[in-house]
């Protein structure tokens, strides 16, 4: 079996290639078309209507007697979360590169992300039926901009030189004057490619059906089968689907063990507010379907399939032991939302229904993060960009029958502290309660996150109470004094006490945000704005204009490469200044420019250039209301992240 994904910069021909693979692999009788909305991997109405891939689609085909699970992914950067989740399920990848446009910014980002996850990669240079296409030029770009271990399989000299660089045995044969035979070259290429040490380059035209057999052969020869382990259960949920009769289904990739219908699955529940430990929820699998939709009743190690009945299961959750996963599951590593938008129902009477629909969509894509903010309780969603918002608007209308309006995007800032400070709280009234805490807060290096430690002896604060303090730190830092998540801070618990009789189990959970926010107030707040790394590919004559634009956006150009008629420009710019830049770039370059973005990090920002966020819950320093909220509603108020 092979579990592989197809990736590409938008409009490189990825879905067209998938259609041709399905045709030759016997999965379909006639290849569909993206332009006509008949592509088999674009099965959502909005995909068919707009001619773009929005959701990853998994299909089954066969080649040389071996099954292939193929995941066709979106190309647009607004759907990076969908692209990333697909990677969790894979053992290898095919990157499609346009033979006319060559290596584009998103191509670079995709390759880097796949390599960070140690996934072997096969390249396919597409659209060689066009007169202006140049496979040799594009292959040279791949070797220069992506990896010098990328090798054009049709170039026997390049192939031999690259393999000799990577394999000592072939190098010795070559130096001894013995030319390796074709079987030696083929087996070495297969072995190195499956390990991700070299990256074969194939070429053809998906539209004309040229070179498709070579791609299928390459998937079998150059990409690895899954490592099969029948030991402890381990699988990851990477996508959601819906069935009219069975309801919510979860796409899962099996890495070890097996799942069968009617199996009882244990999932973590909500954290216990007292201990911070997660409860367990038992659910039973009602049906299991394979990639082709067959009710198999079973999934084994290496399989991809859909399980029904586990409604509590969310995207990104692991069933069983995470130790058997080949790579970490970290949503947002490819790209995380950096803007938030207000969403409201066109009909105010449907606002409650809209909130429920948004929570369902956020369950399918956790990075959406549907939540209520401010005193008015307005509904906000985190978003990647304008196209994603269009798709969300369409989904709300077609799936839920709701008309929605989206506000202007607002940048998601963070904050940290300006100096060292002490935070103190004495939660001793009204009885019964007793939790006294003293923290030392110190600024930390940018990008280092949050660290917590304690130097308090167990006789002064019992270990179980200190554990509660640590569990409450994320709650305390979810909104700082400016209303944004607090980061880049070192926190040390240096003093405090519990009481043998008066301390209630929840007291230290309540006291921690109170004491932390006292320290945040004393330390002073620093606003941090998100900085993007832009990778632009533009006509060389536009380079000067790009550099001027970057300067206007309070950014800096870090690299320029103008080796041919196109220039590759890398720049760092604030998110707040670049929200409309893709549209501006397209107009300035006459549609010939392209760009990809990723988060570079956060830097200090004057408050007058940023924003303060409304509080989502009670301010811990408004002590009377805060204590009242803590005592009256454990499921809301201070416990609502």
C-alpha positions in Angstrom: 0.0 0.0 0.0 1.0 3.6 -0.5 -0.5 6.6 1.3 0.6 9.7 -0.7 -0.5 13.3 -1.0 -0.5 15.6 -4.1 0.7 19.1 -3.4 1.3 22.2 -5.5 1.2 25.9 -5.8 -2.3 27.0 -6.9 -3.0 26.4 -10.7 0.0 24.1 -11.2 -2.3 21.3 -12.3 -2.5 19.2 -9.2 -6.2 18.2 -9.4 -5.8 17.5 -13.2 -2.9 15.1 -12.3 -5.0 13.4 -9.7 -7.8 12.8 -12.2 -5.3 11.2 -14.6 -3.9 9.0 -11.9 -7.4 7.8 -11.0 -8.1 7.1 -14.6 -5.0 5.0 -15.2 -5.4 3.4 -11.7 -8.8 2.1 -12.6 -10.7 4.1 -10.1 -12.8 6.1 -12.7 -13.8 5.5 -16.3 -13.4 9.1 -17.5 -11.2 11.9 -16.2 -13.1 14.9 -14.9 -12.2 18.6 -15.4 -11.5 21.3 -12.9 -12.9 24.0 -15.3 -16.1 22.2 -15.9 -16.6 21.3 -12.2 -16.5 17.5 -12.9 -13.3 16.6 -11.1 -13.9 13.6 -8.9 -11.7 14.9 -6.0 -13.6 18.2 -6.0 -17.0 16.9 -4.7 -18.2 20.0 -2.8 -20.6 22.3 -4.6 -18.4 25.3 -3.9 -15.4 23.5 -5.4 -17.2 22.6 -8.5 -18.6 26.1 -8.9 -15.3 28.0 -8.3 -13.0 25.4 -9.9 -10.7 25.3 -6.8 -10.0 22.6 -4.2 -11.2 23.6 -0.7 -11.1 20.3 1.2 -8.6 17.5 1.0 -10.1 14.5 -0.7 -8.9 10.9 -0.3 -9.5 8.3 -3.1 -8.3 4.8 -3.8 -6.6 3.5 -6.9 -4.3 0.6 -7.8 -1.1 0.2 -9.8 1.0 -2.8 -10.5 -1.3 -4.7 -8.1 -0.7 -2.4 -5.2 -3.4 -0.1 -3.6 -2.7 3.6 -3.4 -4.6 5.9 -1.1 -4.2 9.3 -2.8 -5.0 12.6 -1.0 -5.6 15.6 -3.3 -5.0 18.8 -1.2 -6.0 22.4 -1.8 -3.5 24.7 -3.4 -4.5 28.1 -2.1 -2.7 29.3 1.1 -6.0 30.2 2.8 -6.5 26.4 3.2 -3.1 25.7 4.6 -4.7 24.1 7.7 -6.3 21.5 5.4 -3.0 20.9 3.6 -1.2 20.5 6.9 -3.7 18.0 8.3 -3.4 15.9 5.2 0.3 15.5 5.9 -0.4 13.8 9.2 -1.8 10.8 7.2 1.0 10.4 4.6 4.1 8.3 4.0 5.2 10.3 0.9 4.2 13.2 -1.3 4.2 14.3 -5.0 4.8 18.0 -5.6 3.5 19.3 -8.9 5.5 22.1 -10.4 4.3 24.1 -13.4 6.6 23.7 -16.4 5.9 27.3 -17.4 5.9 29.2 -14.1 8.5 27.0 -12.4 9.2 27.0 -8.7 6.7 29.4 -7.0 6.7 30.7 -3.4 4.1 28.2 -2.2 6.2 25.3 -3.8 9.1 26.3 -1.5 7.0 26.4 1.6 5.3 23.1 0.9 8.7 21.3 0.3 10.2 22.8 3.4 7.2 21.7 5.5 7.2 18.1 4.0 10.9 17.8 4.8 10.4 19.0 8.3 8.0 16.1 8.7 10.6 13.8 7.0 8.3 12.8 4.2 9.9 11.6 1.0 9.1 13.7 -2.0 8.7 13.1 -5.7 8.5 16.0 -8.2 6.3 16.2 -11.3 7.0 19.0 -13.8 3.6 19.6 -15.4 2.2 21.4 -18.4 5.0 20.5 -20.8 2.5 20.5 -23.6 2.8 24.3 -23.7 5.3 25.9 -26.1 6.8 28.1 -23.5 7.4 25.2 -21.0 11.0 24.3 -20.2 11.6 21.1 -18.1 15.4 21.7 -17.9 15.0 25.2 -16.6 12.4 24.2 -14.0 14.5 21.2 -12.9 17.4 23.6 -12.4 15.2 25.8 -10.3 14.2 22.9 -8.2 17.8 21.9 -7.6 18.8 25.5 -6.8 15.9 26.7 -4.7 14.7 23.5 -3.1 17.4 20.8 -2.9 20.5 19.9 -4.9 19.5 16.3 -4.2 16.6 16.6 -6.6 17.4 14.6 -9.7 15.9 14.5 -13.1 15.3 10.8 -13.8 15.5 11.4 -17.6 19.0 12.9 -17.3 21.2 9.8 -16.9 24.4 11.9 -16.2 22.8 14.0 -13.5 21.2 10.9 -12.0 24.5 9.0 -11.8 26.4 11.9 -10.3 23.7 12.5 -7.7 23.5 8.9 -6.7 27.2 8.6 -6.4 27.3 11.6 -4.1 24.8 9.8 -1.8 25.9 6.2 -2.0 29.5 5.1 -1.2 29.2 1.8 -3.0 28.2 3.4 -6.3 31.0 6.0 -5.8 33.6 3.3 -5.4 32.4 1.5 -8.6 32.5 4.8 -10.5 36.0 5.7 -9.3 37.2 2.2 -10.2 36.1 2.8 -13.7 33.2 0.3 -13.4 29.9 1.8 -14.7 27.0 0.7 -12.5 24.3 -1.2 -14.5 20.7 -0.1 -14.8 19.5 -2.4 -12.1 22.1 -1.0 -9.6 21.1 2.5 -10.5 17.3 1.8 -10.2 17.6 0.0 -6.9 19.9 2.7 -5.4 17.5 5.4 -6.6 14.5 3.6 -5.1 16.3 3.1 -1.8 17.5 6.7 -1.4 14.3 8.2 -2.6 12.2 6.2 -0.1 14.4 7.4 2.7 14.1 11.0 1.5 17.8 11.3 0.6 17.2 12.1 -3.0 14.1 13.6 -4.8 13.3 12.2 -8.2 12.0 14.6 -10.9 9.5 13.3 -13.4 7.9 15.3 -16.2 4.9 15.4 -18.5 1.5 16.9 -19.1 -1.5 16.0 -16.9 -3.9 17.7 -19.3 -2.7 15.6 -22.2 -2.2 12.4 -20.1 1.6 12.4 -20.8 4.0 10.9 -18.3 1.2 9.7 -16.0 2.4 6.0 -16.0 5.8 7.2 -14.9 4.2 9.0 -12.0 2.4 5.9 -10.9 5.6 3.9 -11.3 7.4 6.5 -9.3 4.8 6.4 -6.5 5.4 2.6 -6.2 9.2 2.7 -6.7 10.2 6.0 -5.0 7.7 6.5 -2.2 7.7 4.1 0.8 5.0 1.8 2.0 3.7 2.3 5.5 5.6 0.7 8.4 3.3 -2.0 9.6 3.0 -2.6 13.3 0.2 -4.7 14.9 1.1 -3.7 18.5 -0.5 -1.0 20.5 -3.3 1.0 18.9 -2.2 4.4 17.5 -4.1 6.5 14.9 -4.8 10.2 14.2 -8.0 11.9 13.1 -7.1 14.3 10.3 -10.5 15.3 8.6 -14.2 15.3 9.1 -16.9 14.0 6.8 -20.7 13.8 7.0 -23.2 11.1 6.1 -26.9 11.7 5.9 -27.7 8.5 7.8 -24.6 8.0 10.0 -23.9 11.6 10.8 -20.4 12.8 11.6 -17.5 10.6 10.4 -13.8 11.0 11.1 -11.0 10.3 8.6 -8.3 8.4 10.5 -4.8 7.2 9.6 -3.8 4.0 11.3 -0.1 3.7 12.3 -0.3 0.7 14.5 -2.8 -1.8 15.9 -6.3 -2.2 14.6 -9.9 -0.8 14.9 -13.1 -2.8 14.5 -16.7 -1.9 14.5 -18.3 -1.8 18.0 -14.9 -1.2 19.5 -15.0 1.0 22.6 -12.8 4.0 22.2 -11.4 6.0 25.2 -11.0 9.8 24.6 -9.9 12.5 27.0 -12.8 14.7 28.3 -12.7 18.2 29.7 -10.0 19.0 32.3 -11.1 18.6 35.9 -11.2 22.2 37.4 -9.9 20.9 40.7 -7.0 18.6 39.6 -6.4 19.8 36.1 -6.5 16.2 35.0 -8.6 15.1 32.0 -11.5 12.8 32.5 -12.2 10.0 30.1 -15.1 9.5 27.7 -16.1 6.1 26.3 -17.6 5.9 22.8 -18.4 3.0 20.5 -17.6 2.8 16.8 -20.8 2.1 14.9 -19.3 1.7 11.4 -16.0 1.7 9.6 -15.6 2.5 5.9 -12.6 2.2 3.7 -11.4 5.0 1.4 -13.6 3.7 -1.5 -16.7 3.8 0.8 -17.0 0.1 1.5 -18.2 -1.0 4.9 -15.1 -3.0 5.9 -15.8 -3.1 9.7 -12.0 -3.0 10.3 -8.9 -0.9 9.8 -5.4 -2.2 10.3 -2.0 -0.5 10.6 -1.2 1.5 7.4 -4.9 1.9 6.5 -6.8 5.1 6.0 -10.6 5.1 6.5 -13.6 6.7 8.1 -15.1 5.8 11.5 -18.6 6.7 12.7 -20.1 7.0 16.1 -17.2 8.7 17.9 -18.8 12.2 17.9 -16.5 13.5 20.6 -13.4 12.8 18.4 -11.9 16.0 17.1 -9.5 16.8 14.3 -5.9 16.3 15.5 -6.8 14.0 18.3 -4.9 10.7 18.7 -6.6 7.4 19.5 -4.3 5.1 21.4 -0.7 5.8 22.0 0.9 8.9 20.4 4.3 7.2 20.8 3.8 5.2 17.6 3.2 8.3 15.4 6.1 9.0 13.0 5.7 12.7 13.5 4.2 15.3 15.9 0.6 16.5 15.3 0.8 20.2 15.8 -2.0 22.2 14.2 -0.8 25.5 12.8 2.9 24.6 12.0 2.4 25.3 8.3 0.4 28.4 8.8 -1.9 29.7 11.6 -4.6 32.3 11.4 -3.3 35.8 12.2 -6.6 37.7 11.8 -10.0 37.4 13.5 -13.4 38.6 12.1 -16.8 39.3 13.5 -19.6 37.2 12.1 -23.2 37.9 12.5 -26.5 36.5 11.1 -28.2 38.6 8.4 -31.4 37.8 10.4 -30.7 38.6 14.1 -33.2 35.9 15.2 -30.8 33.3 13.7 -27.7 34.4 15.7 -28.0 31.4 18.1 -28.2 29.0 15.1 -25.3 30.7 13.5 -23.2 30.3 16.7 -24.0 26.6 16.7 -23.1 26.2 13.0 -19.8 28.1 13.6 -18.9 25.7 16.4 -19.5 22.7 14.2 -17.2 24.3 11.5 -14.6 25.0 14.2 -14.8 21.4 15.3 -13.9 20.4 11.7 -11.1 23.1 11.6 -9.9 23.8 15.1 -7.9 26.8 14.0 -11.2 28.7 13.3 -11.6 29.0 17.1 -15.2 30.2 17.2 -15.7 32.2 20.4 -17.8 35.0 22.0 -15.9 38.2 23.0 -16.7 41.5 24.6 -19.6 42.6 26.8 -22.0 42.2 23.9 -20.9 38.6 23.3 -20.1 39.1 19.6 -19.2 35.9 17.7 -15.6 35.9 16.3 -13.8 33.5 14.0 -10.0 33.3 13.3 -9.4 33.3 9.6 -6.6 32.8 7.1 -7.8 35.2 4.4 -10.6 36.5 2.2 -11.0 33.3 0.1 -11.5 31.2 3.2 -14.2 33.7 4.4 -16.0 33.3 1.1 -15.9 29.5 1.4 -17.2 29.8 5.0 -20.0 32.1 3.9 -21.0 29.6 1.3 -20.8 26.6 3.7 -23.1 28.4 6.2 -25.6 29.0 3.5 -25.6 25.6 1.7 -25.1 23.3 4.8 -27.0 25.2 7.4 -29.3 27.5 5.5 -27.9 30.6 7.2 -27.0 34.0 5.7 -24.0 35.5 7.4 -22.1 38.7 7.3 -18.4 39.0 8.1 -16.7 42.2 9.5 -13.3 43.6 8.5 -10.4 41.4 9.6 -8.6 42.4 12.8 -5.0 41.4 13.5 -4.4 38.9 16.3 -1.7 40.5 18.5 0.1 39.0 21.5 1.6 40.7 24.5 4.4 40.3 27.0 5.8 42.3 30.0 8.2 45.2 30.0 10.2 44.4 33.1 10.6 42.1 36.1 7.8 42.3 38.7 6.1 40.5 41.6 2.5 39.4 41.6 0.7 38.7 44.8 -2.8 37.6 45.8 -4.4 36.6 49.1 -7.6 34.8 48.5 -8.8 34.5 52.1 -12.3 36.1 52.1 -15.2 35.3 52.1 -14.7 32.1 54.0 -14.3 29.2 53.5 -11.2 29.8 51.3 -7.5 30.2 51.6 -4.9 30.5 48.8 -2.0 32.9 49.1 0.4 33.1 46.2 3.5 35.2 45.3 5.0 35.1 41.8 8.1 36.5 40.2 7.6 37.4 36.5 10.5 38.0 34.1 10.6 39.0 30.4 11.9 36.1 28.2 13.5 35.9 24.8 11.2 36.6 21.8 9.7 33.3 20.6 10.5 31.4 23.8 6.9 31.1 25.0 6.0 30.6 28.6 7.9 28.7 31.3 6.8 28.0 34.9 8.7 26.7 37.9 8.2 26.6 41.6 10.6 27.0 44.5 8.0 26.7 47.3 8.3 23.8 49.7 5.5 21.3 49.8 4.9 22.0 53.5 3.9 25.6 52.6 1.8 24.8 49.5 0.9 21.1 49.1 2.1 19.6 45.8 -1.4 19.0 44.6 -2.2 22.7 45.0 1.0 23.6 43.2 -0.1 21.4 40.4 -3.4 23.3 40.3 -1.4 26.6 40.0 0.6 25.2 37.0 -2.7 24.0 35.4 -4.2 27.4 35.7 -1.3 29.3 34.1 -2.8 29.0 30.6 -6.1 30.4 31.9 -4.2 33.3 33.5 -2.3 34.1 30.4 -5.1 33.7 27.8 -5.7 37.4 28.0 -3.2 39.9 29.5 -3.8 43.5 30.5 -4.1 44.5 26.8 -6.5 41.7 26.2 -4.2 39.5 24.1 -2.5 36.2 24.9 0.6 36.7 27.0 3.8 35.0 25.8 7.6 35.2 26.2 7.5 35.2 30.0 9.2 33.2 32.8 7.0 32.7 35.9 8.3 31.4 39.2 6.1 30.6 42.2 8.2 31.9 45.1 5.9 32.0 48.1 2.4 31.5 49.4 0.5 29.2 51.7 -2.5 26.9 52.0 -4.6 26.4 55.1 -5.2 23.0 56.7 -8.9 23.7 57.3 -10.0 26.7 55.2 -8.5 25.8 51.8 -11.1 24.7 49.3 -10.0 22.5 46.4 -10.7 25.2 43.9 -9.0 28.1 45.7 -5.6 27.9 43.9 -7.3 27.7 40.5 -9.1 30.9 41.4 -6.1 32.6 42.9 -3.6 32.0 40.1 -5.0 34.4 37.5 -5.5 36.9 40.2 -1.9 36.8 41.3 -0.5 36.6 37.7 -2.5 39.6 36.6 -1.3 41.6 39.6 2.2 40.8 38.4 1.3 41.8 34.8 0.0 45.1 36.0 3.1 45.8 38.0 5.4 44.8 35.1 3.7 46.8 32.4 2.6 45.5 29.0 4.4 45.4 25.7 2.3 44.8 22.6 3.7 42.3 20.1 2.6 42.3 16.5 2.9 39.3 14.1 5.5 39.6 11.4 5.2 37.7 8.1 7.9 36.4 5.9 6.8 37.1 2.4 8.3 35.1 -0.5 7.5 36.8 -3.7 8.2 35.8 -7.3 7.8 38.8 -9.6 9.0 40.1 -13.0 12.5 41.5 -12.5 11.5 45.0 -13.6 9.1 45.0 -10.5 11.8 44.5 -8.0 12.3 48.2 -7.2 8.6 48.7 -6.7 8.5 45.7 -4.4 11.3 47.1 -2.2 9.5 50.4 -2.0 6.3 48.7 -1.0 8.0 46.7 1.7 9.5 49.9 3.1 6.1 51.6 3.1 4.7 48.6 5.0 7.3 49.1 7.8 9.1 46.0 6.6 12.5 45.0 5.4 13.8 43.1 2.4 16.1 40.3 3.5 17.0 38.6 0.2 16.8 39.3 -3.6 17.7 36.8 -6.3 17.1 38.0 -9.9 19.0 35.4 -11.9 16.5 35.3 -14.8 13.5 37.3 -16.0 11.9 36.7 -12.6 13.2 37.9 -9.3 12.7 36.0 -6.0 12.3 38.5 -3.1 12.1 37.6 0.6 10.8 40.3 3.0 9.6 40.7 6.6 6.4 42.8 7.0 3.8 43.3 9.8 0.5 41.5 9.2 -1.4 44.7 9.8 0.2 46.4 6.9 0.0 43.6 4.4 -3.6 42.3 4.6 -4.5 43.7 1.1 -1.1 43.1 -0.5 -1.9 40.0 -2.5 -4.5 42.0 -4.5 -2.0 44.9 -4.9 0.7 42.5 -6.1 -1.6 41.0 -8.7 -2.5 44.4 -10.0 1.1 45.7 -10.0 2.5 42.7 -11.8 -0.4 42.2 -14.2 -1.1 38.8 -12.6 2.4 37.6 -13.2 3.5 37.8 -9.5 3.0 35.2 -6.9 3.7 35.1 -3.2 3.5 32.8 -0.1 3.5 33.8 3.5 4.4 32.3 6.8 4.7 33.6 10.3 8.2 34.8 11.0 7.6 35.8 14.7 6.5 38.7 16.8 8.1 42.0 17.5 7.4 45.0 19.8 4.8 47.4 18.5 3.8 50.8 19.8 0.3 50.6 21.1 -0.9 53.4 18.8 -0.1 51.2 15.8 -1.9 48.2 17.3 -5.0 47.5 19.2 -6.5 46.4 22.6 -8.8 43.4 22.7 -12.0 43.3 24.6 -12.1 40.8 27.6 -13.8 37.5 27.0 -14.3 36.9 30.8 -14.1 38.7 34.1 -10.9 40.7 34.8 -9.1 39.0 37.7 -8.2 42.4 39.2 -11.9 43.2 39.4 -11.8 41.0 42.5 -15.4 41.2 43.7 -16.9 40.3 40.4 -14.2 37.8 39.7 -14.7 35.9 43.0 -18.5 35.9 42.4 -18.0 34.5 38.9 -15.7 31.8 40.2 -18.1 30.7 42.9 -21.3 30.9 40.9 -20.5 29.2 37.5 -17.6 26.8 37.2 -18.3 26.1 33.6 -18.2 29.7 32.6 -16.7 33.0 33.9 -13.1 32.6 34.8 -12.9 29.0 33.4 -13.9 30.0 29.9 -10.7 30.1 27.7 
